[in-house]
């Protein structure tokens, strides 16, 4: 799976903007979104992450990511169209008025469409009724309002239009049936599409104390967003050591060779349910005592190593966050290595000229030139 193009109407700094992720019409494997503050890097990332939801034909209100602090991006855009390539075929995911659809006249590939003219208003209704209530309103009142809305019925009965979708139907059916049910290790072999998003400020390892082997059963989700507690790296490593010892040993060797500098994952301390890191002075410490830059590198590398395949897209917001210039060079080398090995698409955003210099014109998307 590859992002090809994103067309945006009336969203923040974007009035009528086409962002082309291809180079001379060809999909790209690694891209960097650059631009000064306020040029819409986060808007682009959020639109991609949310529009991918449309590949699940059974999407419900509970599948949408809600934020109490700000409205969902799909409620803030008049029209958006995301063109993606899956198995050499183009499918366009659209919210808004179908009359605004942009058809690709340059490629010989067929173009399919999933169009959601009502989805944005339904999301807004949920936010306004359920999420944005004053704190003094009781939870019982919220539940009553939720039932009165019959929210799920509204979602399932919303107007959805599909055009030229026949050759995608088997894949879309498999996505809907596998969502939140199937084991991720199995679905990696199936190459089911998914997107994984790393927020700029949540790439940290918390000091979580386990008293038994943590229950870590990876499941397939079409849209994934890294969360320090849900995706706790200590939990993942302890579980893999227990349930998939061969995969864990390969992962440990890979991390020690490609990610950590002057340190190494030595072993899992099963009696105390801890991951032991060996430092240069031969002393041992836990994952939570790594530096913020080391944590960020390790989290990104581990998730991509374990989950990536050709139909996966990984989005890393502000990849240079907490990274020394030397580590910025290291993270670029790391994602290039991972992309070549796993064949996924990796899209990053960055404020750093050090990062930008690692991309030639075909891999760098400068939003400053588009909106200012």
Buried (B, 14 or more C-beta within 10 A) or exposed (E): BBBBBBBBBBBBBBEEBEBEBBEEEEBBBBBBBBBEEEBBBBBBBBBBBBBBBBBBBEBEBEBBBBEEEEBBBBBBBBBBBBBBBBEEBBBBBBBBEEEBBBEBEEBEEBBBBBBBBBBBEBBBBBBEBBBEBEEEEEEEEBEEBBEEBEBEEBBEEBEBEBEBBEEBEEBBEBBBEBBEEBEBBEBBEEBBBBBBBBBBEBBBBEEBEBEEBBEBEBEBBBBBBBEBEEBBBBBBBBBBBBEBEEBBEEBBEBBBEBBBEEBBBBEBEEEEBBBBBBBEEEEBBBBBEBEEBBBBBBBBBBBBBBBBBBBBBBBBBBBBBBBEEEBBBBBBEBBBEBBEEBBBBBBBBBBBEBBBEBBEEEBBBBBEEBBE
